[in-house]
Amino acid sequence: NGCTKAVTATVTVNALPNVTAASQTVCAGTTATVTASGASTYSWNTGATTASINVTPTTTTNYTVTGTGANGCTKVVTTTVTVNALPNVTAASQTVCAGTTATVTASGASTYSWNTGATTASITVTPTVTTNYTVTGTGANGCTNTATSTVTVNALPNVTAASQTICVGATATVT
């Protein structure tokens, strides 16, 4: 019949939540707290539904969080927890005789800190009894590890020899 009618439809575009979760770097064996923000609710690929999760990855790992805003819109972000290796700190044990000095040397790190207060790779000690020396080594990546060196002190033998007085020309037996 040639008749027309105009209708207006409104499309409302809701904004996505501004979800963020910062990446982190940790040392092996350390727990990282990864926190998301910018949404009303959260859902992690680990199954957690809180804004923050505690993770202890053994290798560098990506974590994905889906944030849902109050308007029902969602945004997915990925954060990375980079895992740095611990330095392989070593310090060999030794055995010395009483009254003898020992030089204990650590290796495997960039800097060292001993339980004696020394901050060098090697320490010289003269223990009177068997003693443990602990060193904390810090790697170039800032991670630390410890090693213990035991300096075992062996007692000196109890050697005696009695003095004697003899006449000229006599024979003495010294034992």
C-alpha positions in Angstrom: 0.0 0.0 0.0 3.2 2.2 0.0 2.9 3.3 3.7 6.0 3.5 5.8 6.8 4.0 9.4 10.1 5.0 11.0 11.2 3.4 14.3 14.3 4.3 16.4 16.1 1.6 18.3 18.8 2.5 20.9 21.8 0.3 21.3 23.5 0.9 24.7 27.2 0.1 24.8 28.4 -0.7 28.3 32.1 -0.2 29.0 34.3 -3.1 29.8 35.7 -3.2 33.3 39.3 -1.9 33.5 40.8 -5.1 34.8 44.5 -5.1 35.6 46.8 -7.6 37.2 50.5 -6.8 37.5 53.2 -9.4 36.5 55.8 -10.3 39.1 59.2 -11.8 39.5 60.0 -14.1 42.4 62.8 -16.4 43.5 62.2 -20.2 43.3 60.3 -21.5 46.3 58.7 -18.1 47.0 55.0 -17.4 47.2 53.6 -14.6 45.0 50.4 -12.8 45.7 48.8 -11.8 42.4 46.1 -9.2 42.7 43.5 -8.2 40.1 41.6 -4.9 40.2 39.1 -2.9 38.2 36.1 -5.3 38.3 33.3 -6.4 40.7 34.0 -10.1 40.6 36.9 -12.3 39.4 37.5 -15.8 38.1 41.0 -17.1 37.8 42.2 -20.0 35.6 43.3 -21.6 38.9 39.6 -21.8 40.0 39.9 -19.0 42.5 37.2 -16.4 42.6 38.9 -13.8 44.8 40.7 -10.6 43.7 44.0 -12.0 45.0 45.5 -15.4 44.7 48.7 -16.8 46.3 50.8 -19.0 44.0 54.1 -20.8 44.3 55.1 -21.7 40.8 58.2 -23.8 40.1 58.7 -22.3 36.7 57.6 -19.1 35.0 53.7 -19.3 34.8 50.9 -17.3 33.2 47.7 -16.7 35.2 44.5 -15.6 33.5 41.7 -13.7 35.3 38.3 -12.8 34.0 36.9 -9.7 35.6 33.2 -9.0 35.5 32.0 -5.4 35.9 28.8 -4.3 37.7 27.2 -4.0 34.2 27.8 -7.7 33.4 30.6 -7.0 30.9 33.8 -9.1 31.2 37.4 -8.5 30.4 40.2 -11.2 30.4 43.8 -10.3 31.3 46.9 -12.4 31.7 49.7 -11.9 34.2 53.0 -13.6 34.4 54.9 -14.8 37.5 58.5 -15.1 36.4 60.5 -17.6 38.6 64.2 -16.9 39.0 66.6 -19.7 40.0 68.4 -19.7 43.4 72.2 -19.6 43.2 73.9 -22.9 43.8 75.9 -21.9 46.9 78.5 -24.4 48.1 81.1 -24.3 50.9 83.2 -27.4 51.5 83.7 -28.9 55.0 87.2 -29.4 56.4 89.0 -31.2 59.2 91.9 -29.5 61.0 94.0 -30.2 64.1 93.4 -28.1 67.2 95.1 -24.7 67.0 95.2 -24.8 63.2 93.4 -22.2 61.0 91.1 -23.2 58.2 90.1 -21.2 55.1 86.5 -21.8 54.2 85.5 -20.7 50.7 82.0 -20.3 49.3 81.2 -20.3 45.6 78.2 -20.2 43.3 76.9 -16.7 44.0 77.7 -13.0 43.4 77.9 -11.8 47.0 78.3 -13.6 50.3 77.3 -13.1 54.0 78.6 -15.5 56.7 77.2 -16.1 60.1 80.5 -14.7 61.4 79.6 -11.3 59.9 82.1 -11.6 57.0 81.0 -10.6 53.6 83.7 -12.1 51.5 83.8 -15.4 49.6 86.4 -16.9 51.9 86.8 -16.7 55.7 89.8 -17.8 57.8 88.8 -19.3 61.1 90.5 -21.0 64.1 87.8 -22.9 65.9 88.6 -24.6 69.2 85.8 -27.2 68.7 84.0 -28.5 65.7 82.0 -25.6 64.3 79.4 -25.0 61.6 79.8 -21.9 59.4 76.7 -20.8 57.4 77.0 -18.6 54.3 74.2 -16.9 52.4 74.9 -16.3 48.8 73.1 -13.8 46.6 72.9 -14.3 42.9 72.9 -11.7 40.2 69.1 -12.0 40.0 68.8 -11.1 43.7 67.8 -14.6 44.9 69.6 -16.1 47.9 70.5 -19.6 49.0 72.6 -20.9 51.9 75.2 -23.5 52.5 76.9 -24.8 55.7 80.5 -25.8 56.1 81.6 -27.8 59.1 85.1 -27.4 60.3 85.9 -30.5 62.4 88.6 -30.0 65.0 90.7 -33.1 65.9 92.4 -33.1 69.2 96.1 -33.1 69.4 97.7 -36.3 70.8 98.8 -36.1 74.4 102.5 -36.8 73.9 104.8 -36.7 77.0 108.5 -37.3 77.5 110.0 -37.2 80.9 113.2 -35.2 81.5 116.1 -37.0 83.1 119.3 -36.2 84.9 122.3 -38.5 84.3 126.0 -38.5 85.0 128.6 -37.8 82.3 129.1 -40.9 80.3 125.9 -42.6 81.4 123.2 -43.7 79.0 119.6 -42.4 79.2 116.6 -43.8 77.5 114.0 -41.1 76.7 110.5 -42.4 76.0 
